[in-house]
Amino acid sequence: MARLPRLTLAHYAHHVIQRGNNRQVIFHDQRDHERMLEMLAEHAKKFDVAVHGYVLMPNHFHLLATPATADGLPLMMQGVGRSYVRWFNQRHGRTGTLWEGRYRSTLIETERYLLACMVYIDLNPERAGLTADPAQWPWSSCASHLGLRVDPLVTPHALQWAMGNTPFAREAAYRELLHAGIGRAEREALTESTLRGWALGGPDFVARLHTQTPRRASKALSGRPRRKPEI
C-alpha cells in the first residue's frame, strides 16, 4: 500500500518527531547538539517556520512548529536532515543513513493540545531519566519557556502570550503546567498521532482540515458502513 503524503498546512501547529536509524545515537557530544540547533535555526528562518518548542534526545528529537507556507516545514526538515547527516558522517568518520526513514509529523488543534505538546516535549529528558530538572537539560526549549535563557530558535506562540500580561506571569503559568505534567492518555495521543500522521483534535477541527486538503486527516473507520436502522 502506498504511504500517504504528510499532512502539512500553513499556519497550523505541527508536532514533529525524527528518530535515529535503529534507535542509534544521533548526538554524541556538545558539538553535535550545537550544530543541530544551528541548522534548525538557519533553516527555520530560511523557510519561514516558527519553532515554539523542541528537545534533542540522544537518539531522536521533537519539534513543535508553525510554518507560514504549506511547503515550509518539509523544506526545512529536508534541508536540516541532509545537511546534518553530511556533517555528522564527516565529523565521526562514518557513512550511510542516520535517520529512521522520513520524519513523522501531524497537525494539532492549538486550543486543545499546543500547550500540552510543549509540556510533553520539555518533559522528555526527565521521563527518560536524563535529568531530574527538565529546565537544566541544555538541549530543549524548557529553559526558554521559563525565562531562564534567551533561545534564538524559539518563537513564542500567541497562546503563550495569552498566559499572562507580563513575562513573569507567563513564565509562572508555564511552570505550573510543567509541574502538573500531562496524563498517560494525552501523552500517548500526542505520540501516536504524530507517528501515524493523523491530525490530533476534536471532530470540528478534523472536519475543518478536510475542507482544506484532499489528504485524509483522520483514520478511516474499518469494515463496512453501518446500515441505517429500518423505521
N, C-alpha and C positions, 0 to 999 in steps of 0.2 A: 504494500500500500504506500502510495506517495505521501510524504510528510507534508503537513500543512505549512504554508508560509507563516512567518511570525506575525503576531497580532501587534501592530505598531501604528499609532496615530499621533498626530501633532497635538500638543497642549494637554496631554493626559500623562499622569504619573505612571511610570513603569518600574517594576521590580525586576532586576537582572541578576542572574547567577552564572558565573563562569567557573568551571571546575578544571583541575589538572587531570591529564590523562591517567586513568587507573589510580586516581586519587594521589598522584605523585606531588611532591613538594614543588611549588612554583615560585616561592620566595625563600631563598636560603639565608639571607642576611639583610642588614640595614640597607645596603645599596640597592638590592633588588626591590625592596619596598619603595624606596625613594624614587627609583626610576619608573616604576609603575604609576605612582602618583603624579609624577611629572608628565608622563604620557597621557594620563587621563585628563589632567588639566589642559594640556595643549590641544587635545582632540575635542574635548568638550567645548572649548572656546571656538575652535575652527568650525565645528558643525552645529553650533548654537544649541547646546544641550545643557540644561541646568541640573547639576548634581546636588541633590538635597541630603543624601546620606550615603555612606559607604563603609565597608570594612574589608581589609585584606587579611585573610586567614592563611595558614601555611600552605593549604592545597586548593584553595578556591577564593573567590571574592564576590561580594554583593554590591549592587548599586541601587539607589532609588533616584530616578532621574526623569525630567520632563523635557522632551525635545520640542523645539519650535517648529520643526518640519517633520513630515512623515518618514523621510529617509535619514534624518539627523542621527538618531540612535544607532541604526545599523551601520552607517558610515563611520561613526565614532568607534564602535566596537570592532569593526573590521580593521580600522587603522591602528587601534591600540593592540589588538590581538596579533597582527602581523609584525608590527614594529617591536613589540616586547619579545616575541619568540626569537626574532633575528638577534636582538641584543642579548637575550638570556643565553642562547646557544653559543654565541661567540664568547661571551664572558666566561661561561662554565665549560667550554670545550666539548660541547655535545651537538648532536644532530637530531633531526626528526621532529615529530609533533610534540607539543606541550599540552594542548588543550584536549579535553574530553568532548570532541565534536564541537558543534556550534554552541554559542552561548544560549541560555534559556532566558525567556522574559515573558512578562504579561502586563496588561493594564490593571490598575487597581482603582477602585472607587475612592476618590480623595476623602470625602467626608467620613467614610466608614473605616478606611484602612490606612491612610497615609501616615498618621502619627504612630499607629500600631506597627507599621512596617519599619519606621525609623527606629523604634524601640527594639524591634526584632533584630534589626541589623546591628545596632550598637551593643546589644547584649550577647552577640555571638561569641566573643572571646571568653566571657565569663562562663557561658554554658559549656564551652569546650575545655574549661579548666586551665586556660592560659593566663588568666589574671583574676584576682579577687575583686578588682575595681575596674569596671569597663572604661571609666574615664582615664585610666592610666595606660590603656592599650594605645600605643602611639600611631597605629595604622588604621584608625577609624575616625568617623565624624563625631564621636561621642563628646570629646573634649570641646569641640567647637560648639556643639549644641548646648553645652553647659557654661559657655562663656570663659572657658579656661585657656583657649587657644584660638588665634585667628587662622583659619584654614582657607587658603586661596582656592581650593577645589570646591568648597561648599557654597551653594546659593540657597539661602533660606526660602522655603515655600511660603506662599501667602497665608496658609493655615497656621504656620508658626508665628507670624506677625500678629495673628488674632488671639494668641495665647496670653497676651499681656500688653499693657501700654508702655512698658519700659523693658530694656534688655534684661534687667534683674528679674522682673516679673515673669518674662518669657522663659528665662533660664530656670527659675524656681519651679515653674509649672512643668517644664520638661523633666526636671529632676524627680518630681513626684511621679510622672508617668514611668520613668525608668525604674524607680524604686518599686512601683506596683507590678511592673513586668507585664507579660501577656500570657494568657492561658494556653494550654497544650493544643486545644482545638483551633484557636486562632493562628498559632504558630504553624501547625500542620497545614492549614488552609493557605497560608502565605507561601509555604514551601511547595506544596503540590500544585497549586495553580500556576506557579512560575515554571516548574519543571515540565508541566504538561501543556502550557501555553493557553490556558483558559482564563478569561477575564475573571477577576475577583470583585464581586459587588452584588448588590441586590438586583431583583428582576427588572426594575425600571432602568438601572444603569446598563445592564446587559442588552435590554431591548433598544436603548438609545445607540449603543455601539453597532447593533445590527442594521441601523439606518445609515451608518457612516462607512461601512466597509463590507465587501462581499464575503470576506473571510468569516467563518463561524466564530463567535466569541465564547460560546459555551458548548459543552459536550452534548451531542445529540442523545436523546433517550434511546436505549436499545430495545429491540423487539418491535413487534407490530404496534401500530397506533391502537389505542383503546377504542372499542366500539361504543358508540353512544347508546345509553340505555333506551329501550323502546318505551314509548309513552302510551 
